[in-house]
Amino acid sequence: TNGKYREIEIGENYDIFIYDGGERFELERFSGGEKDLANLSLRLAISQLIAQKADALLQFIALDEIFGSQDRERKKNVLNALAELKNQFRQILLITHIEEIKDSMEYLITVYEDENGISHARIE
């Protein structure tokens, strides 16, 4: 969100709140893309917290279809944020069906189905 929302809170009943201009709002107030970003932020924060509590270095994270409801600018911002996460994660597995994301990836594993309906993986 380009720093528009800087704080997320998880309530006692695991409700999610986002602060906008210092005011707390329920997650339902926000757009689908903003909700997805909030969920991604929480997933990353929880992963880091688990690693800290275990006194371990977090080396791998899998992110599945995180771009679905993001506009072009937000996709770019998420990709930039993922590039910064390389310092914290040795491997980031990103699963997506969005073709335009492929150009931003260092390595690709493409899963495809042959004429017999059998799935294969190709490393590119």
N, C-alpha and C positions, 0 to 999 in steps of 0.2 A: 504493500500500500504506500510505498515511498515514505515510510515513517509516519503516516497519518495516524495509525493506531499503534501505540507503543506498549500497551499493557493489556494482558489477558488474565482473567481470574477464573478459577474453578471454585464454585460454591460448595457448601456442605453436602448437597445432594447431587454433586457432579454437574450442575448446570454451568454453562460457560457464559462469561460476561466479557465484553470488550469495552474499554474506556475510550471515549471520543471526546476530546476537549476537556478531559478531567472528569467527565460524567460517565457513570456506569450504565451500560445497556445490555439487555439479553441478546444472545446470539441471533435469535429469530428476526431482529430488527434489520439485519444486514443482508446484502445481496448474496446470491449463491457463490460467486467468486470470492467474496470476503469471508464467507463461512468456510470455504475450502482452505483459504490461506490461514485462518485461525486454527483449523484442524491440523494443518501441516505444521504450524508453529508449535502446537501442543505435542504432536508426535515427536518432533525433534527435541523439544525441551524434556519430555519424559525419557527419551532415549539417553540424553546426556545425564539426567538425574540418576537413572539406573546405573550408568557407568560410574558415576561419582560414588554412589553408595556402595558399589561393589569394589571400589578402589581399582578399577580396571580402565584400560584404554578402549574406548568404543571405536571399533575399526570398520564396521559394516552396517549399512542401513538399506532397507528396501522400501522404495516409494512407488506405489501402484496408482496410476491414473490421477496424478495430482494436477494436471492441467485442464481437465474437462471443461470447467466453466470460467476459465480465465481469458480475458481479452488479450490482444497482442502485446500490449505494454506490460501487463502483469506477467504474462508468460516470460517475457524478457527479464523482468525483475526476479522471478523465481529462478530462472537459469543462472543469473548472476549470483544469487544467494547460494545456490547449490555449488557454484564454482568456489565460493568462499568456504564452504563446508569441507572442501578437500583437505583443509588443515586439521579437521577434527575426525574425519572418517577416511580410512584407507580405501574403502570401496563404497560406492553409491550405486545401487542397482535401481534404475529408473525404468518402470514399465509404462509404456504409452502407445497409443494408436495414432497419435498426432504426427503426421509425416514431417511437418516443418521443424519439429524438435530434433530430428535425426542429424541435421547439419551442425548442431551445437555439441554433439557427443564425440568424445574421444574414441570410444569403442562401441560397436553395435553388435548385438545378437538379434538377428531377425528370425522370427518363428513363422513358418509358412506351411501350408498344407499341399501335398502333392495330389495328383489326379486320382489316387486311390483313397484319399481322405486321411492319409497318415501325416502327422505333424513332424516337421524337421526344424532344426536350428542351424543357422548359418552365421558364422562369425565374420564380420566385415571390418 
